[in-house]
Amino acid sequence: MKDLLDILQAMAENKGRTDNPLELFLDMSERVVKYVAGAFGAKTDEVAILFLTTDARHLRFVAPRKFAELGTIPVTKRDSIAVNIFGRKAGEAMNNVPMVKHVAFFESVKLRDRAVPIQKMITVPILQGEDAIGVAQISRKGETPSEAGPDFTAADVRKAQEIFQAVARFLMAARPERF
């Protein structure tokens, strides 16, 4: 974890010297995704990071990178798992995602050869102090819950929260002025 934090700090310090702050922000997010995927035995396309836009009205994907250009989720959209976690500022594990009413549009985007449904997911707020600045999701995909792998636990939620708590200040420092 220390290696990741050192790299993120160095990258964030380069924000003022880069021609494209958005690319830097997305690169930093990809590094976090790789770390989190390794920590949870997940594939990189099973980790998502959404950040609050600078106008504080939407959550916008920064990872997977392919989602960064697909649009935003209004923070008023109550049938969004991410928005609910963002508002409550408390993480949770869902081991029955197909049974929960949620925005499934992003699940239909092909990141692999074909879209695979999310069966299980941890969603945690990304907090800076008391303020929610984003949301992170770690999922397990598969055609069935058993194919997706083991259930997530409360310990997994705590672990995810700790990781994103540690990286939050670096990501926030790198967020472009107009995001």
SVG drawing of the C-alpha trace seen along z (x, -y; Angstrom):
<svg xmlns="http://www.w3.org/2000/svg" viewBox="-36 -24 43 46">
<polyline fill="none" stroke="black" stroke-width="0.4" points="0.0,0.0 2.8,-2.4 4.2,-2.0 0.9,-2.9 0.5,-6.0 4.1,-7.1 3.3,-6.8 0.0,-8.6 1.6,-11.4 4.3,-11.9 1.7,-11.8 -0.6,-14.3 2.4,-16.7 2.7,-16.8 -0.8,-18.1 0.4,-21.6 3.1,-20.5 0.9,-18.3 -0.8,-19.3 -3.8,-17.1 -4.9,-17.0 -7.8,-14.6 -5.4,-12.0 -3.3,-12.3 -6.4,-11.8 -7.5,-8.8 -4.0,-7.3 -4.0,-7.6 -7.4,-6.0 -6.2,-3.1 -3.3,-2.5 -5.8,-2.4 -8.0,0.1 -5.0,2.4 -4.1,2.3 -7.7,2.9 -8.3,5.7 -5.2,7.5 -6.3,7.0 -9.7,8.5 -8.8,11.1 -10.9,9.3 -10.5,8.4 -9.7,4.7 -13.1,4.4 -14.8,5.4 -13.6,2.3 -15.2,-1.1 -14.5,-4.5 -17.0,-7.4 -16.0,-10.9 -18.2,-13.9 -18.2,-16.5 -16.9,-20.0 -20.5,-21.3 -21.4,-18.6 -24.4,-17.5 -23.2,-14.3 -21.1,-11.2 -18.8,-10.6 -16.9,-7.4 -13.1,-7.7 -12.6,-3.9 -13.1,-1.8 -11.6,-4.3 -14.0,-3.3 -16.8,-4.6 -15.3,-8.0 -16.9,-9.3 -20.3,-7.6 -21.9,-10.2 -22.8,-10.9 -25.3,-9.8 -27.2,-12.7 -26.7,-12.6 -30.5,-12.9 -31.0,-9.5 -32.4,-7.4 -32.4,-4.0 -28.6,-4.2 -26.7,-2.0 -23.7,-4.4 -25.8,-7.5 -27.4,-5.9 -24.0,-4.9 -22.7,-8.4 -25.6,-10.0 -25.4,-7.7 -21.6,-7.8 -21.6,-4.2 -20.4,-1.2 -22.2,2.1 -21.9,5.5 -24.7,6.8 -24.5,10.5 -27.7,10.4 -27.2,7.5 -29.6,8.8 -32.4,8.8 -31.8,5.1 -33.5,2.3 -30.6,0.3 -29.3,-1.4 -28.1,1.4 -27.1,-0.6 -23.4,-0.5 -23.5,3.3 -24.6,3.6 -21.4,2.0 -19.0,4.6 -15.6,4.5 -14.9,8.1 -15.9,10.3 -19.4,10.0 -21.2,8.3 -21.3,10.4 -23.8,9.5 -22.7,8.3 -23.8,10.8 -22.1,9.4 -20.8,6.0 -19.2,3.9 -19.9,0.2 -18.1,-2.3 -18.1,-6.1 -14.8,-7.8 -14.5,-10.3 -12.3,-13.3 -12.8,-14.1 -16.6,-14.1 -17.3,-14.9 -18.2,-12.2 -16.2,-13.0 -16.9,-9.8 -17.9,-6.1 -15.9,-2.9 -17.4,0.4 -15.8,3.8 -17.9,6.5 -18.0,10.1 -19.4,10.9 -20.8,14.2 -23.8,15.8 -24.8,17.1 -24.0,16.1 -22.0,19.3 -20.0,18.6 -19.2,15.1 -17.4,16.4 -17.7,16.1 -19.9,13.6 -18.5,10.3 -18.3,9.9 -18.3,7.0 -14.5,7.4 -14.3,6.9 -16.3,3.6 -13.9,2.4 -10.9,3.3 -12.3,1.4 -13.1,-1.6 -9.6,-1.7 -8.0,-1.5 -10.2,-4.3 -9.8,-6.4 -6.0,-6.2 -6.1,-7.2 -8.8,-9.8 -6.7,-12.9 -4.4,-12.1 -7.3,-11.5 -9.0,-14.7 -5.7,-16.7 -5.5,-15.4 -9.1,-16.0 -9.2,-18.5 -10.5,-22.0 -13.5,-21.4 -14.6,-17.8"/>
</svg>
